[in-house]
Amino acid sequence: MKRLAIILMAAMCLISCNSKKTIKALLPNVSGKAGEVLVVIDKEKWDGDLGDAIRGLLADECPWLAQSEPLYTLVNVAPGGFADLFKVHRNIVIVNVDPQASKEGVAISNDVWAAPQIVLQLSAFTDEGAAKVVADEAQLMTSALEQAERDRVIRNTMLYEERELYTQASSIFGGAPHFPTGYKLKKATEDFIWIADERQYTNQSIVMYRYPATGDPQKDLSEDAIRAHRNEVMMYNIPGMFENTYVTTSEIGAFTTESIRYQGRAFVQTRGFWEVENDFMGGPFVSVSRVDEKNQRVVVAETFLFAPNKQKGPTLRKYEAALYTLRLPDELDLDKFQYNLDEIILNPED
């Protein structure tokens, strides 16, 4: 009887999983532009202090860009106008202020009316309580939206990647990120690869390189070590347009490192600004570094952007997402991406 019960439970789980997959497959595709968030809230509240709190969080300036750009583009819809047309939006924040609410906080749901969709339900008893929830749950809200945006890019990358570039990079490093369409190989050595999507007014590059590990991960992935190795690699591999010019790390602006986990894998994420030594070119960059313990080396994947007089936030977010598909030689290839709610927050390492 015990054995029969186990078999029945397994069958029920399989039926339930298949039902969920079937329901998800029937959902329409999401609408809206990348980096756009639909906020469902009364206009009176939107124009008041509560709206200011939400805008202060979600429409704040991107911290990793030199010029002023909002983190997200916000669109307000009143609850009475939240019809089917809006329910298929990619990112939705629903604000529910009700003295009879069951509790205060933020609940996260996925693929409610469309796929791949994220819905944040913010509940509070009063406007003041809702503003406090925004402040208290700021990291949860921004991390959830950021990962949802990243996951969509990764899904598309997996469907429409430059497979030949992945094969070339993997032959050098034993593992690699998956590269979006449009990129072309510019340079490859035994420890370095550079690919770029070069257009008339913009240039998006992804580089990958490695260097020996010391056996001390904290030292290998420290801010000083990452900066020093980056400058050395860029100086020897990415020249500028003129003699005695080369890419380096700018001393102007923030240079930050953060330990994060994504889909069960540990990364050190670095953000900063690059410039060309003895020239006037520059822009933002973001990199991820991982220790390949099996081969005792540090592997780095980085994207940097040159787009003068153009909005950079959405573009950088798009190409940054590819970095998080980086797999080390002893890890399975990411041939099918699955959304993992347990990894929705980019948690600092313990």
C-alpha positions, 0 to 999 in steps of 0.5 A, spaced: 500 500 500 505 504 501 508 503 494 502 504 491 501 511 495 508 513 492 506 511 485 499 515 485 503 521 488 508 521 483 503 521 478 499 526 481 505 531 481 506 529 474 499 531 472 500 537 475 506 539 472 504 538 465 497 542 467 501 548 469 506 547 463 499 547 458 496 553 461 503 557 461 503 555 453 496 557 452 498 564 455 499 570 450 506 573 449 507 579 454 506 586 451 510 593 453 517 595 452 523 593 455 524 596 462 517 599 462 513 598 468 505 598 469 503 601 475 496 600 477 494 605 482 489 611 483 491 617 480 490 621 486 495 616 490 499 616 484 500 624 484 501 624 491 506 622 496 505 614 495 506 616 487 513 620 489 515 614 493 514 609 487 517 613 482 523 615 487 524 607 487 523 605 480 524 611 476 530 613 480 537 614 476 540 608 473 546 608 478 551 605 473 550 610 468 554 617 467 548 621 464 541 621 467 537 615 465 531 612 469 531 605 472 525 604 469 520 607 465 513 608 469 506 608 466 500 609 470 493 606 469 488 607 474 484 600 477 478 601 473 482 602 467 486 596 468 483 592 462 485 586 458 489 590 454 494 592 460 493 585 463 498 582 458 504 587 460 511 584 461 512 588 468 506 590 473 506 593 480 499 593 483 498 597 489 492 595 493 491 600 499 485 597 503 484 598 511 481 591 510 487 588 507 489 581 510 497 584 511 502 589 508 507 587 504 509 585 497 507 578 493 510 576 487 507 572 482 509 570 475 505 569 468 498 571 471 495 573 465 501 573 460 508 569 459 513 571 461 510 576 466 512 578 473 506 581 477 508 585 484 502 586 488 503 591 494 498 591 499 497 596 505 492 599 510 494 606 508 498 610 504 503 611 509 503 604 510 504 603 502 510 608 502 513 604 508 512 598 504 516 601 498 522 603 502 522 596 506 521 592 500 526 596 495 531 591 494 526 585 493 522 589 488 527 592 484 531 585 484 525 582 482 524 586 476 531 586 474 531 579 474 525 578 470 527 583 465 534 579 465 530 572 464 527 574 458 533 577 454 536 570 456 530 566 453 531 570 447 538 569 447 538 561 447 533 561 442 536 566 437 544 565 439 550 566 435 552 558 436 558 559 432 561 564 437 559 560 443 563 554 440 569 558 438 569 561 445 568 554 449 573 551 445 578 556 448 575 556 455 571 550 456 565 554 457 562 560 455 556 565 455 551 564 450 551 570 445 546 574 442 545 575 434 549 580 431 555 579 434 562 578 430 568 575 432 574 581 432 580 577 436 581 570 439 587 568 443 589 562 448 586 566 454 582 572 450 576 573 446 573 579 443 566 579 439 562 586 438 556 588 435 558 594 431 553 599 428 554 606 425 553 610 432 554 604 437 558 599 439 557 593 444 562 589 445 563 582 449 570 580 452 572 574 455 578 572 459 582 568 464 588 569 469 591 564 474 588 563 481 592 564 487 587 559 491 584 564 495 578 566 492 577 573 496 583 575 494 582 573 487 575 576 486 577 582 490 576 589 487 583 591 486 585 584 483 579 585 478 581 592 476 588 590 475 587 584 471 582 588 467 587 594 465 592 589 464 588 585 459 585 591 456 591 594 455 594 588 451 588 586 447 583 592 445 587 598 442 584 605 441 584 608 434 590 612 435 598 610 437 599 609 444 591 609 445 588 603 449 582 601 453 582 602 461 578 603 467 576 610 468 578 613 475 572 617 474 565 615 477 564 609 481 567 602 481 563 597 484 563 589 486 558 585 488 557 578 490 551 575 487 548 568 486 544 567 479 540 560 478 545 557 483 551 559 481 556 564 484 558 570 481 562 577 482 559 582 478 563 589 477 560 595 474 564 601 472 566 606 466 571 604 461 575 610 457 581 610 452 587 612 454 590 618 451 583 619 447 576 621 449 572 615 448 568 612 454 562 609 457 559 604 462 561 596 463 559 590 467 563 584 468 562 577 472 567 573 474 568 566 477 573 562 480 574 555 476 576 551 481 578 545 477 583 549 473 585 554 478 583 560 474 579 566 474 574 567 468 571 573 466 566 575 461 564 583 460 560 587 456 562 594 455 558 600 451 559 606 446 553 609 444 554 617 445 548 621 445 544 615 446 540 612 452 544 606 454 540 603 460 536 598 456 541 597 451 546 595 457 541 591 461 540 587 454 547 585 453 549 584 460 544 579 461 548 574 456 554 574 461 549 570 466 549 564 462 557 563 463 558 556 465 565 553 467 568 547 464 565 542 469 558 545 468 552 542 464 551 546 458 545 551 458 541 548 453 534 550 456 533 556 460 528 555 466 525 561 470 527 559 478 523 563 483 527 561 488 533 565 485 529 571 484 533 576 489 540 577 487 543 575 494 549 577 497 554 572 498 554 569 506 
